[in-house]
């Protein structure tokens, strides 16, 4: 898969933290460091989604949801994810 270049801007404090943290983690480059951070964040999000699904399944009725129920489930999941993202940024 071809790599895509993404440029980011950091304030000096965050840039210095990233440099020091990447060196302490023995990363060969800032790109490797950023890829690792993104992979960890993606895994956290998958784990959160899985936990939400498992919680939602507790006590759920047997059988497949109707189209209307499925739309409500998806809408609720999007709302919860947005709330979690807002809380994380605060």
Secondary structure, DSSP 8 states (H G I E B T S, - for coil): -----------HHHHHHHHHHHHHTT-SSHHHHHHHHHHHHHHHHHHHHHHHHHHHHTT--SS---HHHHHHHHHHHHHHHHHHHHHHH-
